[in-house]
Amino acid sequence: MMASLTGIALIVLLAIGIAGTVIAVRRSSGQASSTGTPTARRVVVYVLLFALVVIAAIGLSGLLGRLIDAGTLPSGSSLAGSDVSGLARSLAFSLVAGPFAVVLWWGLWRRLAGVERASLAWGLYLAGMQTVALITATSALLTTVAALVRSDWQPRTFAIALVWALVWAWHRWMARHQLKSPTQLASVAPLLTSTFGLLIGAVGAVTALASLIDAAVDVTLGSITVGEPWWHLPLQSAIWLLGGALIWWWQWMVEQAQRMSGVLADLVLIVVGIAAAAAATLGGTGTVIFVLLRLAFARENNSLTDILGALGTASATALVGAVVWAYHHGLIRQRTPLVSLAATLVVSGLGLVAAATGLGIVVNSLLAGLTPVLIGSDPRSLLLGGLSAAVVGGPLWWAVWKPLRAVDPVSAGVTGRRIYLILIFGISAVVAIITLLVIGYRVFEFALDDLSRESLLDRVRAPLGLLVATGLAAGYHFSVWKRDRAASSTLEPPAQTIDRVILVTPGDSRVLRAAIADLTGAAVTVWLRAPTAGAQGDFAADSVPSAERIAAALAGVTGARVLVVLGADERIEVIPLQE
């Protein structure tokens, strides 16, 4: 059965490789073709190349791992060992997928010029493969080094790191090629890999710091730990911290990922640098406060070991999250006002969620104090947990949202602020309605179930606390939305001068595209000019037109669609288009 499945897989792989190679290498015969044919061909070919490279890398890493492992085996040991099927799989992946990947790549590489180089599929393929290769190589290498701390040599994991590092170097060379590097999506790989480095570095820092704090607490309490030495986990985590920090520094600083603009760059900055870091800081700080409150007010029925068990992880998470948050908060100030507003609203939403959750838990615990206390239950821990969340989220929301500050009509009419208010009101209202349904269900269940010993208040206290929190949130944000709407309605709507800008450029123009979008507020579509004799391929860093020149060129221009043509000599030509 296994042999037949392997044969079928090889036949399918062979057919796919032959078909892909023919598609890639075949030249155009000069016959007319539809516009969608080249796009479909690129998608199929690059997906096929991606799959073949991944399969070949898996096979080569398996063979290399066996070769390295063979050097540590006793003399006379077989290379296959007890895993003959694994060796056969590695050989098939390497010797079948590898040659087809090389042939397919060579056919594509020779055709990379002009439209092929500017295709979205080429940029997406390089970005995806660089990201996958770097993540795989780094994870395998750090796993190998970390395992050496406990004297565990893992040759096959090290082989994975070597093979995928070569794959990454190969694709990075193509991405930096002077004549064939992609003109689109060039910033995707640095952004994604820098995010990966930041994440594993932050996790490594949290784990290392938490293990040190836990070790200090164990020494203070006189606890006896059984197992590996206490310094193994901090050292292994420090290896991951250093590896992640190195990747992040190289991609963020050296590769200049921090200077990249666009929707993806802004989204990564807000989601990872602001939202995730702020959530980690809030969660860690709230847990630390909860531990301290339990030490002060709820120590009777709990041991110090149980109470302090979460202190190390919570403290480390709060500290690392605060550092990451503070750094990216400084970068947000250098972005456009729209990005800064989005980051502010995200933090405000996190604070609101924490405060509302804490308020609901506090109401729940207060109602629990009015019901008969069951054996083993302690409403004080519930109350302290709610207070911890409210103490952390409430001040943060107040500091960021500033509810007492008067909002001018212009700020009240900002689309981002309106969307935020509608989302908060809508989500809170939906949760409140669902909570009412739960309360109604509990009431009817209590009325129909005479055998239950649980009181009605004990049945509805949890959803009732959630209803109070969500009701207050929905009511407040609805009132703010109505006030903002009334204030913005007094302003005269600004005349819409330009709806869409079509930018025709001979090369990379990310900075120029962002500048036009900021100046006009219009949607910007970029068209790349076909290369001509004597035309420059890309803009130099110091030859991109300044914002002042762009503003001067677009001054007084109106129209639903405006064509902006950039010449090779930095000439800017603005042409309003007729509907």
KAFENFEN-V102769 format. One record per residue. N is the residue number from 1. RES is the residue in one small letter. PSI is psi in radians with two decimals (999 if undefined). OMEGA is omega in whole degrees, -180 to 180 (none if undefined). Layout:
n = <N,N>
res = <RES,RES>
psi = <PSI,PSI>
omega = <OMEGA,OMEGA>
//
This chain:
n = <1,2,3,4,5,6,7,8,9,10,11,12,13,14,15,16,17,18,19,20,21,22,23,24,25,26,27,28,29,30,31,32,33,34,35,36,37,38,39,40,41,42,43,44,45,46,47,48,49,50,51,52,53,54,55,56,57,58,59,60,61,62,63,64,65,66,67,68,69,70,71,72,73,74,75,76,77,78,79,80,81,82,83,84,85,86,87,88,89,90,91,92,93,94,95,96,97,98,99,100,101,102,103,104,105,106,107,108,109,110,111,112,113,114,115,116,117,118,119,120,121,122,123,124,125,126,127,128,129,130,131,132,133,134,135,136,137,138,139,140,141,142,143,144,145,146,147,148,149,150,151,152,153,154,155,156,157,158,159,160,161,162,163,164,165,166,167,168,169,170,171,172,173,174,175,176,177,178,179,180,181,182,183,184,185,186,187,188,189,190,191,192,193,194,195,196,197,198,199,200,201,202,203,204,205,206,207,208,209,210,211,212,213,214,215,216,217,218,219,220,221,222,223,224,225,226,227,228,229,230,231,232,233,234,235,236,237,238,239,240,241,242,243,244,245,246,247,248,249,250,251,252,253,254,255,256,257,258,259,260,261,262,263,264,265,266,267,268,269,270,271,272,273,274,275,276,277,278,279,280,281,282,283,284,285,286,287,288,289,290,291,292,293,294,295,296,297,298,299,300,301,302,303,304,305,306,307,308,309,310,311,312,313,314,315,316,317,318,319,320,321,322,323,324,325,326,327,328,329,330,331,332,333,334,335,336,337,338,339,340,341,342,343,344,345,346,347,348,349,350,351,352,353,354,355,356,357,358,359,360,361,362,363,364,365,366,367,368,369,370,371,372,373,374,375,376,377,378,379,380,381,382,383,384,385,386,387,388,389,390,391,392,393,394,395,396,397,398,399,400,401,402,403,404,405,406,407,408,409,410,411,412,413,414,415,416,417,418,419,420,421,422,423,424,425,426,427,428,429,430,431,432,433,434,435,436,437,438,439,440,441,442,443,444,445,446,447,448,449,450,451,452,453,454,455,456,457,458,459,460,461,462,463,464,465,466,467,468,469,470,471,472,473,474,475,476,477,478,479,480,481,482,483,484,485,486,487,488,489,490,491,492,493,494,495,496,497,498,499,500,501,502,503,504,505,506,507,508,509,510,511,512,513,514,515,516,517,518,519,520,521,522,523,524,525,526,527,528,529,530,531,532,533,534,535,536,537,538,539,540,541,542,543,544,545,546,547,548,549,550,551,552,553,554,555,556,557,558,559,560,561,562,563,564,565,566,567,568,569,570,571,572,573,574,575,576,577,578,579>
res = <m,m,a,s,l,t,g,i,a,l,i,v,l,l,a,i,g,i,a,g,t,v,i,a,v,r,r,s,s,g,q,a,s,s,t,g,t,p,t,a,r,r,v,v,v,y,v,l,l,f,a,l,v,v,i,a,a,i,g,l,s,g,l,l,g,r,l,i,d,a,g,t,l,p,s,g,s,s,l,a,g,s,d,v,s,g,l,a,r,s,l,a,f,s,l,v,a,g,p,f,a,v,v,l,w,w,g,l,w,r,r,l,a,g,v,e,r,a,s,l,a,w,g,l,y,l,a,g,m,q,t,v,a,l,i,t,a,t,s,a,l,l,t,t,v,a,a,l,v,r,s,d,w,q,p,r,t,f,a,i,a,l,v,w,a,l,v,w,a,w,h,r,w,m,a,r,h,q,l,k,s,p,t,q,l,a,s,v,a,p,l,l,t,s,t,f,g,l,l,i,g,a,v,g,a,v,t,a,l,a,s,l,i,d,a,a,v,d,v,t,l,g,s,i,t,v,g,e,p,w,w,h,l,p,l,q,s,a,i,w,l,l,g,g,a,l,i,w,w,w,q,w,m,v,e,q,a,q,r,m,s,g,v,l,a,d,l,v,l,i,v,v,g,i,a,a,a,a,a,a,t,l,g,g,t,g,t,v,i,f,v,l,l,r,l,a,f,a,r,e,n,n,s,l,t,d,i,l,g,a,l,g,t,a,s,a,t,a,l,v,g,a,v,v,w,a,y,h,h,g,l,i,r,q,r,t,p,l,v,s,l,a,a,t,l,v,v,s,g,l,g,l,v,a,a,a,t,g,l,g,i,v,v,n,s,l,l,a,g,l,t,p,v,l,i,g,s,d,p,r,s,l,l,l,g,g,l,s,a,a,v,v,g,g,p,l,w,w,a,v,w,k,p,l,r,a,v,d,p,v,s,a,g,v,t,g,r,r,i,y,l,i,l,i,f,g,i,s,a,v,v,a,i,i,t,l,l,v,i,g,y,r,v,f,e,f,a,l,d,d,l,s,r,e,s,l,l,d,r,v,r,a,p,l,g,l,l,v,a,t,g,l,a,a,g,y,h,f,s,v,w,k,r,d,r,a,a,s,s,t,l,e,p,p,a,q,t,i,d,r,v,i,l,v,t,p,g,d,s,r,v,l,r,a,a,i,a,d,l,t,g,a,a,v,t,v,w,l,r,a,p,t,a,g,a,q,g,d,f,a,a,d,s,v,p,s,a,e,r,i,a,a,a,l,a,g,v,t,g,a,r,v,l,v,v,l,g,a,d,e,r,i,e,v,i,p,l,q,e>
psi = <-0.82,-0.69,-0.70,-0.73,-0.71,-0.71,-0.75,-0.74,-0.72,-0.69,-0.76,-0.77,-0.70,-0.76,-0.74,-0.76,-0.75,-0.79,-0.77,-0.69,-0.74,-0.73,-0.72,-0.73,-0.45,2.24,2.75,2.37,0.07,-0.09,2.71,2.48,2.76,2.81,-0.58,-0.23,-0.84,-0.67,-0.79,-0.70,-0.74,-0.77,-0.83,-0.77,-0.75,-0.59,-0.71,-0.75,-0.71,-0.83,-0.75,-0.71,-0.73,-0.78,-0.78,-0.68,-0.67,-0.77,-0.78,-0.68,-0.62,-0.74,-0.78,-0.66,-0.68,-0.66,-0.74,-0.70,-0.52,-0.49,-0.35,-0.08,2.79,2.71,2.38,-0.04,2.53,2.57,-0.61,-0.56,-2.36,0.04,1.26,-0.68,-0.61,-0.72,-0.72,-0.69,-0.75,-0.72,-0.75,-0.79,-0.71,-0.83,-0.27,-0.97,-0.62,-0.98,-0.72,-0.65,-0.70,-0.81,-0.78,-0.75,-0.72,-0.69,-0.68,-0.70,-0.64,-0.41,0.01,1.71,2.57,-2.07,-0.65,-0.73,-0.59,0.06,2.59,-0.57,-0.68,-0.81,-0.68,-0.68,-0.85,-0.71,-0.78,-0.75,-0.69,-0.72,-0.84,-0.77,-0.77,-0.70,-0.78,-0.81,-0.76,-0.78,-0.76,-0.72,-0.78,-0.60,-0.71,-0.82,-0.72,-0.60,-0.45,-0.35,-0.64,0.42,0.71,1.77,2.20,1.48,-0.59,-0.60,-0.67,-0.64,-0.68,-0.74,-0.74,-0.84,-0.80,-0.45,-0.68,-0.70,-0.76,-0.77,-0.70,-0.84,-0.51,-0.65,-0.71,-0.67,-0.37,0.10,2.42,-0.57,-0.39,0.16,2.62,2.55,-0.09,2.60,0.50,-0.37,-0.06,-0.83,-0.85,-0.66,-0.80,-0.75,-0.59,-0.63,-0.73,-0.79,-0.71,-0.73,-0.86,-0.54,-0.72,-0.73,-0.73,-0.71,-0.73,-0.78,-0.75,-0.84,-0.70,-0.71,-0.62,-0.74,-0.73,-0.68,-0.70,-0.69,-0.70,-0.69,-0.72,-0.71,-0.12,0.44,2.58,2.10,2.38,2.34,-2.48,2.75,2.64,-0.43,-0.10,-0.90,-0.78,-0.69,-0.75,-0.71,-0.61,-0.57,-0.79,-0.64,-0.83,-0.72,-0.80,-0.69,-0.65,-0.78,-0.78,-0.78,-0.74,-0.79,-0.64,-0.70,-0.98,-0.82,-0.01,0.64,-0.46,-0.37,-0.02,2.52,2.96,3.06,-0.78,-0.76,-0.77,-0.68,-0.76,-0.73,-0.73,-0.82,-0.83,-0.91,-0.52,-1.05,-0.92,-0.73,-0.73,-0.71,-0.73,-0.73,-0.78,-0.82,-0.77,-0.77,-0.74,-0.67,-0.69,-0.78,-0.68,-0.73,-0.76,-0.68,-0.65,-0.66,-0.61,-0.59,-0.15,1.01,-0.15,-0.83,0.25,2.47,2.76,-0.57,-0.73,-0.70,-0.77,0.09,-0.60,0.05,-0.75,-0.91,-0.71,-0.78,-0.77,-0.72,-0.75,-0.73,-0.86,-0.75,-0.66,-0.69,-0.82,-0.73,-0.81,-0.71,-0.83,-0.41,-0.63,-0.61,-0.57,-0.58,-0.40,-0.08,-3.10,2.76,-0.56,-0.73,-0.72,-0.69,-0.71,-0.74,-0.71,-0.74,-0.60,-0.81,-0.69,-0.72,-0.70,-0.77,-0.67,-0.76,-0.78,-0.77,-0.74,-0.70,-0.78,-0.71,-0.75,-0.72,-0.65,-0.79,-0.72,-0.79,-0.64,-0.68,-0.54,-0.51,-0.31,-0.16,2.79,2.34,2.16,2.79,2.25,-0.18,2.54,1.72,-0.23,-0.68,-0.67,-0.73,-0.75,-0.63,-0.74,-0.72,-0.67,-0.80,-0.72,-0.67,-0.57,-0.83,-0.66,-0.97,-0.63,-0.81,-0.72,-0.73,-0.60,-0.78,-0.59,1.22,-0.43,-0.14,2.35,2.35,2.21,2.76,-0.58,-0.81,-0.59,-0.45,0.06,2.35,-0.71,-0.71,-0.71,-0.77,-0.72,-0.82,-0.73,-0.71,-0.82,-0.79,-0.77,-0.82,-0.76,-0.70,-0.72,-0.78,-0.70,-0.71,-0.76,-0.68,-0.67,-0.69,-0.70,-0.72,-0.77,-0.72,-0.76,-0.68,-0.83,-0.62,-0.69,-0.70,-0.54,-0.27,1.64,-0.28,-0.23,2.44,-0.05,2.33,2.83,-0.69,-0.66,-0.49,-0.63,-0.01,-0.67,-0.92,-0.48,-0.70,-0.73,-0.63,-0.71,-0.80,-0.84,-0.58,-0.77,-0.74,-0.78,-0.78,-0.76,-0.84,-0.50,-0.71,-0.68,-0.70,-0.74,-0.69,-0.76,-0.67,-0.71,-0.66,-0.71,-0.37,-0.30,-0.27,2.53,2.32,2.30,2.55,2.25,1.97,-0.78,2.25,-0.74,2.42,2.25,1.95,2.09,2.05,2.58,-0.09,-2.73,2.26,0.72,-0.72,-0.75,-0.68,-0.77,-0.65,-0.74,-0.72,-0.68,-0.65,-0.71,-0.42,0.16,2.80,2.40,2.19,2.29,2.25,2.24,2.28,2.54,2.47,2.37,2.87,2.24,-0.07,2.54,2.52,-0.68,2.79,2.38,2.79,-0.55,0.07,0.02,2.26,2.48,2.92,-0.57,-0.73,-0.65,-0.78,-0.69,-0.66,-0.58,-0.01,2.23,0.05,2.30,2.76,2.68,-0.67,2.35,2.30,2.17,2.00,2.21,2.22,2.93,-0.38,0.49,0.37,2.43,2.10,2.15,2.17,1.90,2.39,2.52,2.47,999>
omega = <-180,-180,180,178,178,178,178,180,179,179,178,180,179,180,179,-179,179,-179,180,180,179,-180,-175,-172,-176,179,178,-178,178,179,-179,179,-180,-177,-177,-177,179,180,179,179,180,-179,-178,-175,-177,173,178,179,178,-179,-179,179,179,-180,180,179,177,179,-180,178,176,178,-180,177,178,179,178,-180,-180,179,180,-180,176,-178,179,-180,-180,178,179,-177,178,-177,-179,-179,178,177,178,179,179,178,180,179,-176,-171,177,-178,-177,179,179,177,-180,-180,180,179,-178,177,177,-175,-180,-177,-175,176,176,-176,180,180,-178,-178,179,-178,180,178,180,179,-179,179,-180,-178,176,-180,-180,-178,-178,179,-179,-179,-179,180,180,-179,180,176,179,-179,180,179,179,178,178,176,-180,180,-178,-175,-177,174,177,177,176,179,-178,-177,-178,173,176,177,179,180,179,-178,175,177,178,-180,179,-178,-173,-174,-173,177,-178,177,177,178,180,-177,-175,-177,177,180,-178,-179,175,176,177,178,178,-178,-179,175,179,178,177,179,179,-178,-180,-179,180,179,177,179,179,178,178,178,179,178,-180,-179,-179,-180,179,179,-179,179,-178,176,-174,-174,-180,-177,176,-180,177,178,178,177,177,178,-179,178,178,179,179,179,-180,-179,-178,-178,-175,-176,-175,179,174,177,-179,-179,-178,-179,-179,-177,-178,180,178,-179,178,-179,-177,-174,-175,-174,-177,-173,-178,180,179,178,177,179,179,-180,179,180,178,179,177,179,178,178,-180,178,176,176,-176,-170,-176,-179,-170,-173,-178,176,179,180,179,-178,-176,-177,-177,-175,-176,-179,-179,-180,180,179,179,-177,-179,178,179,179,180,-180,-179,-179,-178,175,175,178,-180,-179,180,-180,-179,178,180,178,178,178,179,178,179,-180,177,179,178,178,178,178,179,179,180,-180,180,177,178,179,178,179,178,178,178,-179,178,177,177,178,179,-179,178,-178,178,180,179,179,-178,-179,180,178,177,179,-180,176,177,178,180,179,-180,-180,180,-174,-177,179,179,178,-179,-178,-177,-176,-180,-174,-179,-178,178,-179,180,-177,-180,178,180,-179,179,-176,-179,179,179,179,179,-179,-180,179,-179,179,-178,-180,180,180,179,179,179,179,178,179,176,177,179,178,177,177,180,180,180,178,179,-179,-177,-176,-178,-176,-178,178,-178,-178,179,-180,180,179,-170,-174,180,177,179,176,178,179,179,-177,-178,177,178,180,-180,-180,-179,-176,174,178,177,179,178,179,178,-180,178,-179,-178,-180,179,180,174,-180,-179,179,179,-176,-178,178,-177,177,175,-176,178,-173,179,-178,-176,-176,-178,-179,-179,179,179,-180,179,179,180,-176,-173,-174,-178,173,-175,175,-177,173,178,178,175,-179,177,-178,178,179,179,-179,-177,171,170,-176,-177,-177,177,-180,-178,179,179,179,178,180,179,-179,-178,-177,178,-179,177,179,178,179,-179,179,178,-176,179,178,-179,180,179,177,178,179,-177,-176,172,-178,180,179,none>
//
